[in-house]
C-alpha cells in the first residue's frame, strides 16, 4: 500500500501558470464536457483506468482532473485495497466542485496546483493519469509537466494519457479543426500537428509503449517509468 503524499499548503490566490484553466466553466463543465467528446468521455476514462492495470494499494495522481470524475472513479476502485487517488488542477473553482462531489471518500483528495510544478516528493505515486488536459497547455509546459510526472512517479509506474492527437482519418481531421476554431486554442493545433508526441519523446519518459486512437483523433498513450536506471 502506498500512502497519499501530504497535501501542499494552499494559497488564497490561484497558482501562477501560463497554461489555460477552465475556472470560468466550473459550474457547467460536467454538462458541457460529454457532448464535446460525443458522449464518449466515460468510455475514455474507463479505458485509461484499465490501461493503468492497477494491482491495488497504489496512490494514483490525476493531473488536470477538472471536476474529478475520473479521480473519484479511481478512489472507489482502490478503496478496498488501501490505495487512493489525488486529483490536481490549477483552477480553484474546478477543485471546489471536485471536493464537493468527492466528499465522503476518505481515500480521495483534490489539490490546487500547476502541472509544471507538482507539489509532491519524488516517487510519490504508483500510477498517474491525465485525460483531455495536455491540449490546454503549450509545448513548453507540456514538457515540464511530463518531466514532473516522471519525477513524482515510482519506478515501474504507469502513466495513461488521453488527449487530442494527430488525425488518422478525415472525420478526425474535421473534429480537430472544429475544436481549434470553436475554442481558439493554438495548443489544440499543436496536438493535431504532432507536438504532444514529440514532447513525450523529448521528456524523461523517452516516448510511449503503446497508443490507441479512437474517433480519428483521440489517442490513449501508455508511458512507463523504468524500474531501473
Secondary structure, 3 states (H helix, E strand, C coil): CCCCCCCCCCCCCCCCCCCCCCHHHCCCHHHHHHHHCCCCHHHHHHHHHHHHCCCCCCEEEEECCCCCHHHHHHHHHHHHHCCEEEEEECCHHHHHHHHHHCCCCCCEEEEECCCCCCCCCCCCEEEEEEECCHHHCCHHHHHHHHHHHHHHEEEEEEEEEEEECCCCCHHHHHHHHHHHHHHCCHHHHHHHCCHHHHHHHHCCCCCCCEEEEECCCEEEEEEECCCCC
